[in-house]
């Protein structure tokens, strides 16, 4: 019995020492949490694995040059917004994979009890949440605030300024192209998270997906949550410009209840118009052949409900391409198309609005574009109970 007590004491002391070493390292908080959990759940083996995965404190975190607009103050526990109840940040945050996320139900309750919450007031809440995110992401990260954007990232100052300029320019260009369809609230700020790498990116966005199912890879998402924001993994600015344009289009259209195919079709077309046509691994002819082989009645119903955009096979690529083609075809007469977009509803995949404002049956149009004989089975049925994550890839 004495030996067991001594062994248990040794394990506890070693685990405490190792946990302290991990916490003092320079790894991001989400990785630290995973390593500490491994130390305590798998005695001895967890210690060895954590020791090999921990980046020690010795290499000092890279210091960024001073940049006006950097938010340096400590993350607040309470946010006071004029005319509203105090926003208790600490009780509103929940941890998901090492990241602090605002609890949606609690936030909605606060919002319902605070009808006077202005755009500037909501920006204060966003700022407070991002300060907590900054602390969780690690010392490499800083929060940069300008008139029109919050950017949380490990980017160098020159890249950070260029990213902010690109966001401001893209907002204007999206508004110029989409006209009245695009809504960026006056005084509202675009929120961009640039996370460490793809591992951190998928750790973060997985918190917004359903608990089960398979989901495709992505290079960015718009998260239409308590604080709407878009998120990308760290890359050269030139590599994420298209992603920013795509996700900002989703943000500009989030006030509408669009079916996913229409939302994605608009985003892909705007992305290509603003940043250039991306390099595809298939030629137009090869893509057309893939469309002809892939689509059937079952696959089309998945397209109308939005489920096919989350497939992990060719259905994912072909869904985005078909959405792009449909929007490109339908938007030839912009005034009619704009009325269609405003009235399109998720519940019927836009079928009624297309009939009333475009004088077209969506299923018949797809059959014609894909050189298929008309089939009523290709028309949108009632949207199923499939519930996608509140995000747009």
KEKOLLO-758099 format. One record per residue (C-alpha): y negated, x, z; residue number from 0; residue in one letter; chain. Coordinates in nm, 4 decimals. Layout:
! KEKOLLO-758099
{{Y, X, Z}, NUM, "A", "A"}
...
! end
This chain:
! KEKOLLO-758099
{{0.0000, 0.0000, 0.0000}, 0, "X", "A"}
{{-0.2313, 0.2890, 0.0851}, 1, "X", "A"}
{{-0.1678, 0.4490, -0.2548}, 2, "X", "A"}
{{-0.2501, 0.1227, -0.4337}, 3, "X", "A"}
{{-0.5778, 0.0938, -0.2420}, 4, "X", "A"}
{{-0.6686, 0.4555, -0.3243}, 5, "X", "A"}
{{-0.5820, 0.4032, -0.6917}, 6, "X", "A"}
{{-0.7874, 0.0819, -0.7087}, 7, "X", "A"}
{{-1.0833, 0.2607, -0.5474}, 8, "X", "A"}
{{-1.0580, 0.5473, -0.7956}, 9, "X", "A"}
{{-1.0446, 0.3046, -1.0887}, 10, "X", "A"}
{{-1.3489, 0.1169, -0.9634}, 11, "X", "A"}
{{-1.5475, 0.4381, -0.9100}, 12, "X", "A"}
{{-1.4544, 0.5698, -1.2541}, 13, "X", "A"}
{{-1.5375, 0.2358, -1.4187}, 14, "X", "A"}
{{-1.8750, 0.2186, -1.2453}, 15, "X", "A"}
{{-1.9576, 0.5743, -1.3504}, 16, "X", "A"}
{{-1.8465, 0.5103, -1.7095}, 17, "X", "A"}
{{-2.0370, 0.1795, -1.7284}, 18, "X", "A"}
{{-2.3514, 0.3547, -1.6057}, 19, "X", "A"}
{{-2.3063, 0.6270, -1.8683}, 20, "X", "A"}
{{-2.2673, 0.3682, -2.1431}, 21, "X", "A"}
{{-2.5761, 0.1794, -2.0287}, 22, "X", "A"}
{{-2.7784, 0.5027, -2.0232}, 23, "X", "A"}
{{-2.6735, 0.5836, -2.3802}, 24, "X", "A"}
{{-2.8807, 0.5062, -2.6874}, 25, "X", "A"}
{{-2.6443, 0.2523, -2.8426}, 26, "X", "A"}
{{-2.7689, -0.1011, -2.9069}, 27, "X", "A"}
{{-2.7210, -0.3436, -2.6193}, 28, "X", "A"}
{{-2.4576, -0.5527, -2.7993}, 29, "X", "A"}
{{-2.2406, -0.2404, -2.8489}, 30, "X", "A"}
{{-2.2917, -0.1326, -2.4878}, 31, "X", "A"}
{{-2.1742, -0.4729, -2.3645}, 32, "X", "A"}
{{-1.8584, -0.4491, -2.5747}, 33, "X", "A"}
{{-1.7807, -0.0977, -2.4455}, 34, "X", "A"}
{{-1.8364, -0.1960, -2.0818}, 35, "X", "A"}
{{-1.6094, -0.4983, -2.1226}, 36, "X", "A"}
{{-1.3404, -0.2701, -2.2675}, 37, "X", "A"}
{{-1.3743, -0.0305, -1.9686}, 38, "X", "A"}
{{-1.3058, -0.3064, -1.7166}, 39, "X", "A"}
{{-1.0463, -0.5014, -1.9127}, 40, "X", "A"}
{{-0.8290, -0.2045, -2.0142}, 41, "X", "A"}
{{-0.8129, 0.0493, -1.7270}, 42, "X", "A"}
{{-0.8047, 0.4199, -1.8237}, 43, "X", "A"}
{{-0.7470, 0.3485, -2.1951}, 44, "X", "A"}
{{-1.0772, 0.1632, -2.2034}, 45, "X", "A"}
{{-1.2437, 0.4652, -2.0422}, 46, "X", "A"}
{{-1.1153, 0.6997, -2.3106}, 47, "X", "A"}
{{-1.2077, 0.4656, -2.5951}, 48, "X", "A"}
{{-1.5578, 0.4057, -2.4561}, 49, "X", "A"}
{{-1.6134, 0.7790, -2.4122}, 50, "X", "A"}
{{-1.5386, 0.8326, -2.7788}, 51, "X", "A"}
{{-1.7616, 0.5494, -2.8962}, 52, "X", "A"}
{{-2.0673, 0.6056, -2.6749}, 53, "X", "A"}
{{-2.3702, 0.7867, -2.8142}, 54, "X", "A"}
{{-2.4910, 0.9946, -2.5165}, 55, "X", "A"}
{{-2.8404, 0.9849, -2.3782}, 56, "X", "A"}
{{-2.9071, 1.3496, -2.4650}, 57, "X", "A"}
{{-3.0282, 1.2845, -2.8236}, 58, "X", "A"}
{{-3.3659, 1.1281, -2.7567}, 59, "X", "A"}
{{-3.4538, 0.8119, -2.9456}, 60, "X", "A"}
{{-3.6715, 0.8756, -3.2474}, 61, "X", "A"}
{{-4.0334, 0.8079, -3.1641}, 62, "X", "A"}
{{-4.2276, 0.6069, -3.4157}, 63, "X", "A"}
{{-4.5852, 0.7000, -3.4940}, 64, "X", "A"}
{{-4.8413, 0.4671, -3.3319}, 65, "X", "A"}
{{-4.8986, 0.1554, -3.5415}, 66, "X", "A"}
{{-5.1609, -0.1092, -3.4778}, 67, "X", "A"}
{{-4.9924, -0.4445, -3.4399}, 68, "X", "A"}
{{-4.6941, -0.3113, -3.2423}, 69, "X", "A"}
{{-4.6096, -0.5356, -2.9462}, 70, "X", "A"}
{{-4.5553, -0.2972, -2.6547}, 71, "X", "A"}
{{-4.5852, -0.5177, -2.3473}, 72, "X", "A"}
{{-4.2878, -0.6279, -2.1390}, 73, "X", "A"}
{{-4.0928, -0.9359, -2.2400}, 74, "X", "A"}
{{-4.2235, -1.2395, -2.0456}, 75, "X", "A"}
{{-4.0142, -1.4673, -1.8284}, 76, "X", "A"}
{{-4.2527, -1.7640, -1.8647}, 77, "X", "A"}
{{-4.4597, -1.8708, -2.1668}, 78, "X", "A"}
{{-4.7569, -2.0958, -2.0986}, 79, "X", "A"}
{{-4.8729, -2.3060, -2.3930}, 80, "X", "A"}
{{-5.1843, -2.5217, -2.3599}, 81, "X", "A"}
{{-5.0997, -2.8889, -2.3188}, 82, "X", "A"}
{{-4.7252, -2.8218, -2.2804}, 83, "X", "A"}
{{-4.4742, -2.7644, -2.0061}, 84, "X", "A"}
{{-4.4161, -2.4000, -1.9212}, 85, "X", "A"}
{{-4.1430, -2.2494, -2.1381}, 86, "X", "A"}
{{-3.8971, -2.0790, -1.9038}, 87, "X", "A"}
{{-3.7725, -1.8045, -2.1341}, 88, "X", "A"}
{{-3.5149, -1.6647, -1.8949}, 89, "X", "A"}
{{-3.3338, -1.9976, -1.8517}, 90, "X", "A"}
{{-3.3628, -2.0850, -2.2217}, 91, "X", "A"}
{{-3.1838, -1.7725, -2.3451}, 92, "X", "A"}
{{-2.8076, -1.7435, -2.3852}, 93, "X", "A"}
{{-2.6235, -1.4256, -2.4786}, 94, "X", "A"}
{{-2.4248, -1.4270, -2.8017}, 95, "X", "A"}
{{-2.2444, -1.1043, -2.8917}, 96, "X", "A"}
{{-2.5013, -0.9052, -2.6959}, 97, "X", "A"}
{{-2.8060, -1.0754, -2.8487}, 98, "X", "A"}
{{-3.0341, -1.3195, -2.6618}, 99, "X", "A"}
{{-3.0538, -1.6502, -2.8488}, 100, "X", "A"}
{{-3.2637, -1.9516, -2.7567}, 101, "X", "A"}
{{-3.0418, -2.2385, -2.6418}, 102, "X", "A"}
{{-3.1013, -2.5044, -2.9089}, 103, "X", "A"}
{{-3.0500, -2.8108, -2.6857}, 104, "X", "A"}
{{-3.2749, -2.6760, -2.4101}, 105, "X", "A"}
{{-3.5422, -2.5825, -2.6637}, 106, "X", "A"}
{{-3.5325, -2.9297, -2.8208}, 107, "X", "A"}
{{-3.5695, -3.0863, -2.4762}, 108, "X", "A"}
{{-3.8740, -2.8690, -2.4088}, 109, "X", "A"}
{{-4.0159, -2.9586, -2.7501}, 110, "X", "A"}
{{-3.9609, -3.3322, -2.6902}, 111, "X", "A"}
{{-4.1411, -3.3017, -2.3574}, 112, "X", "A"}
{{-4.4237, -3.1043, -2.5219}, 113, "X", "A"}
{{-4.5541, -3.3198, -2.8095}, 114, "X", "A"}
{{-4.8804, -3.1221, -2.8064}, 115, "X", "A"}
{{-4.7052, -2.7976, -2.8991}, 116, "X", "A"}
{{-4.9128, -2.6495, -3.1812}, 117, "X", "A"}
{{-4.8089, -2.3989, -3.4467}, 118, "X", "A"}
{{-4.9804, -2.1273, -3.2457}, 119, "X", "A"}
{{-4.7954, -2.2420, -2.9334}, 120, "X", "A"}
{{-4.4621, -2.2203, -3.1108}, 121, "X", "A"}
{{-4.5605, -1.8736, -3.2327}, 122, "X", "A"}
{{-4.6030, -1.7733, -2.8655}, 123, "X", "A"}
{{-4.2451, -1.8868, -2.7974}, 124, "X", "A"}
{{-4.1224, -1.6962, -3.1023}, 125, "X", "A"}
{{-4.3067, -1.3866, -2.9857}, 126, "X", "A"}
{{-4.1522, -1.4065, -2.6379}, 127, "X", "A"}
{{-3.8007, -1.4459, -2.7774}, 128, "X", "A"}
{{-3.8507, -1.1534, -3.0151}, 129, "X", "A"}
{{-3.9652, -0.9329, -2.7273}, 130, "X", "A"}
{{-3.6345, -1.0031, -2.5524}, 131, "X", "A"}
{{-3.4519, -0.9349, -2.8791}, 132, "X", "A"}
{{-3.6420, -0.6061, -2.9073}, 133, "X", "A"}
{{-3.5236, -0.4973, -2.5628}, 134, "X", "A"}
{{-3.1644, -0.5965, -2.6393}, 135, "X", "A"}
{{-3.1539, -0.4122, -2.9723}, 136, "X", "A"}
{{-3.2417, -0.0744, -2.8222}, 137, "X", "A"}
{{-3.5182, 0.1874, -2.8140}, 138, "X", "A"}
{{-3.5230, 0.2379, -3.1914}, 139, "X", "A"}
{{-3.6557, -0.1141, -3.2390}, 140, "X", "A"}
{{-4.0145, -0.2326, -3.2246}, 141, "X", "A"}
{{-4.1823, -0.5658, -3.2788}, 142, "X", "A"}
{{-4.4626, -0.5642, -3.5346}, 143, "X", "A"}
{{-4.7007, -0.8613, -3.5498}, 144, "X", "A"}
{{-4.9548, -0.9425, -3.8193}, 145, "X", "A"}
{{-5.1518, -1.2498, -3.9235}, 146, "X", "A"}
{{-4.8606, -1.3933, -4.1165}, 147, "X", "A"}
{{-4.5422, -1.2281, -3.9867}, 148, "X", "A"}
{{-4.3304, -1.0982, -3.7013}, 149, "X", "A"}
{{-4.0997, -0.8116, -3.8002}, 150, "X", "A"}
{{-3.8439, -0.6796, -3.5537}, 151, "X", "A"}
{{-3.6813, -0.3652, -3.6902}, 152, "X", "A"}
{{-3.6129, 0.0096, -3.6594}, 153, "X", "A"}
{{-3.8142, 0.0726, -3.9800}, 154, "X", "A"}
{{-4.0502, 0.3667, -4.0138}, 155, "X", "A"}
{{-4.4203, 0.2801, -4.0037}, 156, "X", "A"}
{{-4.4822, 0.3183, -4.3763}, 157, "X", "A"}
{{-4.1811, 0.1021, -4.4634}, 158, "X", "A"}
{{-4.2819, -0.1510, -4.2004}, 159, "X", "A"}
{{-4.6307, -0.1851, -4.3484}, 160, "X", "A"}
{{-4.4838, -0.2169, -4.6983}, 161, "X", "A"}
{{-4.2412, -0.4851, -4.5788}, 162, "X", "A"}
{{-4.5261, -0.6808, -4.4224}, 163, "X", "A"}
{{-4.7251, -0.6574, -4.7458}, 164, "X", "A"}
{{-4.4226, -0.7754, -4.9438}, 165, "X", "A"}
{{-4.3761, -1.0753, -4.7117}, 166, "X", "A"}
{{-4.7424, -1.1759, -4.7461}, 167, "X", "A"}
{{-4.7324, -1.1400, -5.1257}, 168, "X", "A"}
{{-4.4014, -1.3247, -5.1522}, 169, "X", "A"}
{{-4.5341, -1.6201, -4.9505}, 170, "X", "A"}
{{-4.8203, -1.6546, -5.1967}, 171, "X", "A"}
{{-4.5971, -1.6199, -5.5016}, 172, "X", "A"}
{{-4.3412, -1.8730, -5.3734}, 173, "X", "A"}
{{-4.6233, -2.1207, -5.3123}, 174, "X", "A"}
{{-4.7618, -2.0564, -5.6620}, 175, "X", "A"}
{{-4.4211, -2.1209, -5.8237}, 176, "X", "A"}
{{-4.2966, -2.4118, -5.6123}, 177, "X", "A"}
{{-4.6426, -2.5656, -5.5683}, 178, "X", "A"}
{{-4.6331, -2.8648, -5.3328}, 179, "X", "A"}
{{-4.2602, -2.8228, -5.2678}, 180, "X", "A"}
{{-4.3246, -2.5086, -5.0621}, 181, "X", "A"}
{{-4.4516, -2.5504, -4.7074}, 182, "X", "A"}
{{-4.5530, -2.2597, -4.4877}, 183, "X", "A"}
{{-4.7257, -2.4223, -4.1871}, 184, "X", "A"}
{{-5.0883, -2.3166, -4.1408}, 185, "X", "A"}
{{-5.0967, -2.0488, -3.8734}, 186, "X", "A"}
{{-4.7195, -2.0157, -3.8844}, 187, "X", "A"}
{{-4.5631, -1.6726, -3.9116}, 188, "X", "A"}
{{-4.2576, -1.5669, -4.1069}, 189, "X", "A"}
{{-4.0022, -1.4059, -3.8739}, 190, "X", "A"}
{{-3.7870, -1.1207, -4.0078}, 191, "X", "A"}
{{-3.5080, -0.9443, -3.8179}, 192, "X", "A"}
{{-3.3849, -0.6173, -3.9692}, 193, "X", "A"}
{{-3.0717, -0.5284, -3.7728}, 194, "X", "A"}
{{-2.9084, -0.1874, -3.7269}, 195, "X", "A"}
{{-2.6337, -0.2157, -3.9887}, 196, "X", "A"}
{{-2.3868, -0.4625, -4.1386}, 197, "X", "A"}
{{-2.1745, -0.4682, -3.8219}, 198, "X", "A"}
{{-2.4717, -0.5730, -3.6098}, 199, "X", "A"}
{{-2.5791, -0.8208, -3.8783}, 200, "X", "A"}
{{-2.2438, -0.9999, -3.8810}, 201, "X", "A"}
{{-2.2237, -0.9883, -3.5012}, 202, "X", "A"}
{{-2.5577, -1.1679, -3.4868}, 203, "X", "A"}
{{-2.5150, -1.4298, -3.7609}, 204, "X", "A"}
{{-2.1660, -1.5229, -3.6396}, 205, "X", "A"}
{{-2.3340, -1.6964, -3.3449}, 206, "X", "A"}
{{-2.4668, -1.9542, -3.5929}, 207, "X", "A"}
{{-2.1345, -2.0259, -3.7645}, 208, "X", "A"}
{{-1.8692, -2.2803, -3.6613}, 209, "X", "A"}
{{-1.6033, -2.1521, -3.4243}, 210, "X", "A"}
{{-1.3315, -2.1554, -3.6912}, 211, "X", "A"}
{{-1.2962, -2.1017, -4.0633}, 212, "X", "A"}
{{-1.3408, -1.8225, -4.3155}, 213, "X", "A"}
{{-1.6847, -1.7289, -4.4447}, 214, "X", "A"}
{{-1.8047, -1.5125, -4.7296}, 215, "X", "A"}
{{-1.9970, -1.1878, -4.7039}, 216, "X", "A"}
{{-2.3736, -1.2013, -4.7387}, 217, "X", "A"}
{{-2.6710, -0.9679, -4.7497}, 218, "X", "A"}
{{-2.9139, -1.1920, -4.5626}, 219, "X", "A"}
{{-2.9580, -1.5367, -4.4100}, 220, "X", "A"}
{{-3.2238, -1.7879, -4.3215}, 221, "X", "A"}
{{-3.1479, -1.9269, -3.9752}, 222, "X", "A"}
{{-3.3085, -2.2691, -3.9353}, 223, "X", "A"}
{{-3.2824, -2.2726, -3.5564}, 224, "X", "A"}
{{-3.5243, -2.3199, -3.2668}, 225, "X", "A"}
{{-3.7265, -2.0309, -3.4077}, 226, "X", "A"}
{{-3.6679, -2.0343, -3.7858}, 227, "X", "A"}
{{-3.6187, -1.6789, -3.9052}, 228, "X", "A"}
{{-3.4442, -1.4722, -4.1659}, 229, "X", "A"}
{{-3.2256, -1.1738, -4.0953}, 230, "X", "A"}
{{-3.1005, -0.8787, -4.3021}, 231, "X", "A"}
{{-2.9108, -0.5557, -4.2285}, 232, "X", "A"}
{{-3.1021, -0.2283, -4.2407}, 233, "X", "A"}
{{-3.1488, -0.0936, -4.5949}, 234, "X", "A"}
{{-3.4115, 0.0556, -4.8205}, 235, "X", "A"}
{{-3.6977, -0.1870, -4.8821}, 236, "X", "A"}
{{-3.6106, -0.2070, -5.2507}, 237, "X", "A"}
{{-3.2619, -0.3244, -5.1531}, 238, "X", "A"}
{{-3.3828, -0.6064, -4.9279}, 239, "X", "A"}
{{-3.6767, -0.7354, -5.1331}, 240, "X", "A"}
{{-3.4545, -0.9777, -5.3246}, 241, "X", "A"}
{{-3.2956, -1.0954, -4.9987}, 242, "X", "A"}
{{-3.6395, -1.1549, -4.8423}, 243, "X", "A"}
{{-3.7548, -1.3539, -5.1471}, 244, "X", "A"}
{{-3.4355, -1.5611, -5.1403}, 245, "X", "A"}
{{-3.4482, -1.6342, -4.7674}, 246, "X", "A"}
{{-3.8226, -1.7048, -4.7662}, 247, "X", "A"}
{{-3.7617, -1.9681, -5.0343}, 248, "X", "A"}
{{-3.5155, -2.1374, -4.7988}, 249, "X", "A"}
{{-3.7806, -2.1192, -4.5280}, 250, "X", "A"}
{{-4.0436, -2.2778, -4.7549}, 251, "X", "A"}
{{-3.8057, -2.5637, -4.8400}, 252, "X", "A"}
{{-3.6663, -2.6207, -4.4905}, 253, "X", "A"}
{{-3.8919, -2.9252, -4.4366}, 254, "X", "A"}
{{-3.6793, -3.1114, -4.6958}, 255, "X", "A"}
{{-3.3242, -3.2441, -4.6529}, 256, "X", "A"}
{{-3.1860, -3.0799, -4.9656}, 257, "X", "A"}
{{-2.8180, -3.0643, -5.0562}, 258, "X", "A"}
{{-2.7011, -2.7052, -5.0373}, 259, "X", "A"}
{{-2.6451, -2.6642, -5.4127}, 260, "X", "A"}
{{-3.0079, -2.7577, -5.4839}, 261, "X", "A"}
{{-3.1440, -2.5424, -5.2023}, 262, "X", "A"}
{{-2.9414, -2.2405, -5.3170}, 263, "X", "A"}
{{-3.0181, -2.3005, -5.6838}, 264, "X", "A"}
{{-3.3908, -2.2960, -5.6136}, 265, "X", "A"}
{{-3.3607, -1.9850, -5.3962}, 266, "X", "A"}
{{-3.1628, -1.7896, -5.6569}, 267, "X", "A"}
{{-3.4039, -1.8841, -5.9360}, 268, "X", "A"}
{{-3.7093, -1.7869, -5.7279}, 269, "X", "A"}
{{-3.5426, -1.4623, -5.6187}, 270, "X", "A"}
{{-3.4763, -1.3645, -5.9788}, 271, "X", "A"}
{{-3.8208, -1.4702, -6.0955}, 272, "X", "A"}
{{-4.0013, -1.2679, -5.8278}, 273, "X", "A"}
{{-3.7854, -0.9564, -5.8095}, 274, "X", "A"}
{{-3.6051, -0.9386, -6.1439}, 275, "X", "A"}
{{-3.2579, -1.0405, -6.2541}, 276, "X", "A"}
{{-2.9975, -0.8670, -6.0336}, 277, "X", "A"}
{{-2.7233, -0.6548, -6.1815}, 278, "X", "A"}
{{-2.4049, -0.8591, -6.2046}, 279, "X", "A"}
{{-2.0574, -0.7128, -6.2265}, 280, "X", "A"}
{{-1.9729, -0.9645, -6.5014}, 281, "X", "A"}
{{-2.1315, -1.0245, -6.8388}, 282, "X", "A"}
{{-2.2639, -1.3765, -6.9159}, 283, "X", "A"}
{{-1.9585, -1.4329, -7.1369}, 284, "X", "A"}
{{-1.7194, -1.3248, -6.8593}, 285, "X", "A"}
{{-1.8953, -1.5524, -6.6105}, 286, "X", "A"}
{{-1.8736, -1.8455, -6.8496}, 287, "X", "A"}
{{-1.4997, -1.7882, -6.8891}, 288, "X", "A"}
{{-1.4611, -1.7772, -6.5117}, 289, "X", "A"}
{{-1.6482, -2.1075, -6.4797}, 290, "X", "A"}
{{-1.4179, -2.2714, -6.7340}, 291, "X", "A"}
{{-1.1065, -2.1506, -6.5509}, 292, "X", "A"}
{{-1.2237, -2.2261, -6.1980}, 293, "X", "A"}
{{-1.3868, -2.5674, -6.1829}, 294, "X", "A"}
{{-1.1852, -2.8851, -6.1377}, 295, "X", "A"}
{{-1.2431, -3.2156, -5.9589}, 296, "X", "A"}
{{-1.1499, -3.0755, -5.6159}, 297, "X", "A"}
{{-1.3675, -2.7670, -5.6561}, 298, "X", "A"}
{{-1.6602, -2.9797, -5.7761}, 299, "X", "A"}
{{-1.6471, -3.1956, -5.4644}, 300, "X", "A"}
{{-1.6608, -2.8771, -5.2562}, 301, "X", "A"}
{{-1.9642, -2.7724, -5.4599}, 302, "X", "A"}
{{-2.1479, -3.1008, -5.4019}, 303, "X", "A"}
{{-2.0838, -3.0933, -5.0258}, 304, "X", "A"}
{{-2.1786, -2.7256, -5.0031}, 305, "X", "A"}
{{-1.8407, -2.6073, -4.8788}, 306, "X", "A"}
{{-1.7725, -2.3886, -5.1831}, 307, "X", "A"}
{{-2.0706, -2.1648, -5.1007}, 308, "X", "A"}
{{-1.8711, -2.0346, -4.8028}, 309, "X", "A"}
{{-1.5519, -1.9576, -4.9935}, 310, "X", "A"}
{{-1.4196, -1.6035, -4.9797}, 311, "X", "A"}
{{-1.2960, -1.5990, -5.3408}, 312, "X", "A"}
{{-1.4648, -1.6358, -5.6806}, 313, "X", "A"}
{{-1.5746, -1.9838, -5.5762}, 314, "X", "A"}
{{-1.8575, -1.8272, -5.3773}, 315, "X", "A"}
{{-2.0094, -1.6365, -5.6703}, 316, "X", "A"}
{{-1.9504, -1.9226, -5.9155}, 317, "X", "A"}
{{-2.1117, -2.1749, -5.6794}, 318, "X", "A"}
{{-2.4360, -1.9759, -5.6671}, 319, "X", "A"}
{{-2.4262, -1.9277, -6.0444}, 320, "X", "A"}
{{-2.3625, -2.2966, -6.1144}, 321, "X", "A"}
{{-2.6439, -2.3933, -5.8765}, 322, "X", "A"}
{{-2.8760, -2.1518, -6.0557}, 323, "X", "A"}
{{-2.7811, -2.2930, -6.3969}, 324, "X", "A"}
{{-2.8265, -2.6551, -6.2831}, 325, "X", "A"}
{{-3.1712, -2.5911, -6.1329}, 326, "X", "A"}
{{-3.2799, -2.3924, -6.4373}, 327, "X", "A"}
{{-3.1730, -2.6793, -6.6640}, 328, "X", "A"}
{{-3.3187, -2.9604, -6.4513}, 329, "X", "A"}
{{-3.6544, -2.7898, -6.3877}, 330, "X", "A"}
{{-3.7560, -2.7717, -6.7540}, 331, "X", "A"}
{{-3.9772, -3.0764, -6.6891}, 332, "X", "A"}
{{-4.1354, -2.9604, -6.3619}, 333, "X", "A"}
{{-4.3140, -3.2822, -6.2631}, 334, "X", "A"}
{{-3.9961, -3.4916, -6.2907}, 335, "X", "A"}
{{-3.7951, -3.2175, -6.1225}, 336, "X", "A"}
{{-4.0403, -3.1968, -5.8310}, 337, "X", "A"}
{{-4.0055, -3.5721, -5.7702}, 338, "X", "A"}
{{-3.6288, -3.5306, -5.7784}, 339, "X", "A"}
{{-3.6390, -3.2444, -5.5235}, 340, "X", "A"}
{{-3.8648, -3.4359, -5.2848}, 341, "X", "A"}
{{-3.6313, -3.7360, -5.2910}, 342, "X", "A"}
{{-3.2943, -3.5573, -5.3049}, 343, "X", "A"}
{{-3.0817, -3.6266, -4.9998}, 344, "X", "A"}
{{-2.7973, -3.4279, -4.8516}, 345, "X", "A"}
{{-2.5932, -3.7424, -4.7850}, 346, "X", "A"}
{{-2.5228, -3.8103, -5.1546}, 347, "X", "A"}
{{-2.5710, -3.4530, -5.2838}, 348, "X", "A"}
{{-2.8864, -3.5651, -5.4672}, 349, "X", "A"}
{{-2.7004, -3.8083, -5.6920}, 350, "X", "A"}
{{-2.9296, -4.1093, -5.6443}, 351, "X", "A"}
{{-3.2499, -3.9052, -5.6815}, 352, "X", "A"}
{{-3.1158, -3.7455, -6.0022}, 353, "X", "A"}
{{-3.0382, -4.0888, -6.1420}, 354, "X", "A"}
{{-3.3775, -4.2331, -6.0514}, 355, "X", "A"}
{{-3.6089, -3.9406, -6.1303}, 356, "X", "A"}
{{-3.4188, -3.7350, -6.3893}, 357, "X", "A"}
{{-3.2251, -4.0157, -6.5586}, 358, "X", "A"}
{{-2.9084, -3.8100, -6.5364}, 359, "X", "A"}
{{-2.5709, -3.8319, -6.3663}, 360, "X", "A"}
{{-2.5010, -3.4983, -6.1989}, 361, "X", "A"}
{{-2.1294, -3.5018, -6.2690}, 362, "X", "A"}
{{-2.1848, -3.5810, -6.6355}, 363, "X", "A"}
{{-2.4391, -3.2987, -6.6600}, 364, "X", "A"}
{{-2.1968, -3.0449, -6.5109}, 365, "X", "A"}
{{-1.9209, -3.1605, -6.7441}, 366, "X", "A"}
{{-2.1525, -3.1048, -7.0416}, 367, "X", "A"}
{{-2.2676, -2.7605, -6.9194}, 368, "X", "A"}
{{-1.9081, -2.6483, -6.8611}, 369, "X", "A"}
{{-1.7814, -2.7969, -7.1887}, 370, "X", "A"}
{{-1.5503, -3.0399, -7.0126}, 371, "X", "A"}
{{-1.4734, -3.4021, -7.1054}, 372, "X", "A"}
{{-1.6502, -3.6422, -6.8727}, 373, "X", "A"}
{{-1.4597, -3.7347, -6.5581}, 374, "X", "A"}
{{-1.5866, -3.9661, -6.2853}, 375, "X", "A"}
{{-1.4030, -3.7389, -6.0385}, 376, "X", "A"}
{{-1.6731, -3.4760, -6.1020}, 377, "X", "A"}
{{-1.9511, -3.7039, -5.9780}, 378, "X", "A"}
{{-2.0719, -3.6391, -5.6196}, 379, "X", "A"}
{{-1.8790, -3.8428, -5.3660}, 380, "X", "A"}
{{-2.0128, -3.9171, -5.0197}, 381, "X", "A"}
{{-2.0659, -3.5924, -4.8336}, 382, "X", "A"}
{{-1.7684, -3.5155, -4.6115}, 383, "X", "A"}
{{-1.7747, -3.4326, -4.2455}, 384, "X", "A"}
{{-1.7915, -3.0628, -4.3342}, 385, "X", "A"}
{{-2.0664, -2.9067, -4.1219}, 386, "X", "A"}
{{-2.1917, -2.5677, -4.2312}, 387, "X", "A"}
{{-2.3828, -2.3297, -4.0105}, 388, "X", "A"}
{{-2.7603, -2.3905, -3.9889}, 389, "X", "A"}
{{-2.8121, -2.0949, -4.2170}, 390, "X", "A"}
{{-2.8531, -2.0171, -4.5834}, 391, "X", "A"}
{{-2.6988, -1.7055, -4.7295}, 392, "X", "A"}
! end
